Amino acid sequence: MTETGAVLEAEQLVVGYGGAAVCGEVTAAVHSGQVLGVVGVNGAGKSTVLQTLAGRQPAISGEARIQGLLVDPDTVPFRRQVAAVFDDDLFFPSLSVAEHLLLVARGHSLPNPELRVAAELKFFGLDGRADAVPDALSSGQRRRLLLAAGFIRPASLLILDEPEQRLDPVMRDALARRIKGHAEAGGAAVLVTHDPGLLVETAGSCLVIKGEVELVEPGDGAAFIAGL
Ligand SMILES: Nc1ncnc2c1ncn2[C@@H]1O[C@H](COP(=O)(O)OP(=O)(O)OP(=O)(O)O)[C@@H](O)[C@H]1O
């Protein structure tokens, strides 16, 4: 934990490409048990903020810390703290659904990895496709696999980039419960979403990116998404 007890602290963080910022500075703190939503129109900079927090994109200036550790995906202690799910995450083409999850479970030294994998397959409705390779899945099933890989492992901070994409309504509701469960168990999450319902159900606060970055109530973030 940091001095403030925040799982995530971003201080005057400027994100972008080739030295050019895509949006205003991000200053935010997310504590254990909290979910921070991030909303904005297409191209506002939401994914770039998340990619920077996950260490997949260098910050232009400012800093972010997770459990007091500066963002650095090359270090094991940082990687242990953060589970990130992005749309462009890759699969091993020759590993089955179950093998992907087993790899993550074993990589994080989970006890009873086979049981944990079975539980996630059931939760994400993939038990009938456990032996399929990623190319043989539907797009929604591939999204479920990415989410299962993110949720099966321990993490202080979950970074979720539009996790609702391509999910059917039943799975979307299960996802909302899962995000809330992560927070109730003492985790923290940053959630980029275009879904007002998911935002209001899960987040306790929200960043709106519209050039500058503003901290608002989730209801106001939902209204922004809806264009109200
Ligand atoms: N690799 C890149 N190099 C240069 N510019 C990029 C790169 N990726 C994204 N951008 C630009 O940065 C800006 C912010 O993109 P970003 O993907 O963060 O937006 P977003 O808010 O996540 O949008 P969406 O809702 O469409 O996912 C956009 O103008 C985009 O064109």
The ligand as a MOL file (V3000), in Angstrom:
LIG
                    3D

  0  0  0     0  0            999 V3000
M  V30 BEGIN CTAB
M  V30 COUNTS 31 33 0 0 0
M  V30 BEGIN ATOM
M  V30 1 N -0.6420 3.7000 -31.7770 0
M  V30 2 C -1.1020 4.9330 -31.9820 0
M  V30 3 N -0.3250 5.8840 -32.5430 0
M  V30 4 C -0.7720 7.1400 -32.7320 0
M  V30 5 N -2.0100 7.5640 -32.4020 0
M  V30 6 C -2.8290 6.6530 -31.8370 0
M  V30 7 C -2.4270 5.3080 -31.5920 0
M  V30 8 N -3.4590 4.6480 -31.0170 0
M  V30 9 C -4.4560 5.5380 -30.8990 0
M  V30 10 N -4.0870 6.7430 -31.3950 0
M  V30 11 C -4.8910 7.9650 -31.4100 0
M  V30 12 O -4.9840 8.4230 -30.0800 0
M  V30 13 C -6.2830 8.9770 -29.8470 0
M  V30 14 C -6.9110 8.2770 -28.6520 0
M  V30 15 O -7.1330 6.9140 -29.0070 0
M  V30 16 P -7.7310 5.8870 -27.9710 0
M  V30 17 O -7.6800 4.5420 -28.6000 0
M  V30 18 O -7.0710 6.0710 -26.6730 0
M  V30 19 O -9.2340 6.4000 -27.8650 0
M  V30 20 P -10.4820 5.7680 -27.1030 0
M  V30 21 O -11.0630 6.8520 -26.2630 0
M  V30 22 O -10.0850 4.5170 -26.4250 0
M  V30 23 O -11.4600 5.4750 -28.3070 0
M  V30 24 P -12.5620 4.3100 -28.5750 0
M  V30 25 O -13.7780 4.6600 -27.7840 0
M  V30 26 O -12.7940 4.4470 -30.0510 0
M  V30 27 O -11.9390 2.9850 -28.1900 0
M  V30 28 C -7.0620 8.8140 -31.1500 0
M  V30 29 O -7.0230 10.0420 -31.8510 0
M  V30 30 C -6.3040 7.7410 -31.8850 0
M  V30 31 O -6.4250 7.9180 -33.2750 0
M  V30 END ATOM
M  V30 BEGIN BOND
M  V30 1 1 1 2
M  V30 2 1 2 3
M  V30 3 2 2 7
M  V30 4 2 3 4
M  V30 5 1 4 5
M  V30 6 2 5 6
M  V30 7 1 6 7
M  V30 8 1 6 10
M  V30 9 1 7 8
M  V30 10 2 8 9
M  V30 11 1 9 10
M  V30 12 1 10 11
M  V30 13 1 11 12
M  V30 14 1 11 30
M  V30 15 1 12 13
M  V30 16 1 13 14
M  V30 17 1 13 28
M  V30 18 1 14 15
M  V30 19 1 15 16
M  V30 20 2 16 17
M  V30 21 1 16 18
M  V30 22 1 16 19
M  V30 23 1 19 20
M  V30 24 2 20 21
M  V30 25 1 20 22
M  V30 26 1 20 23
M  V30 27 1 23 24
M  V30 28 2 24 25
M  V30 29 1 24 26
M  V30 30 1 24 27
M  V30 31 1 28 29
M  V30 32 1 28 30
M  V30 33 1 30 31
M  V30 END BOND
M  V30 END CTAB
M  END
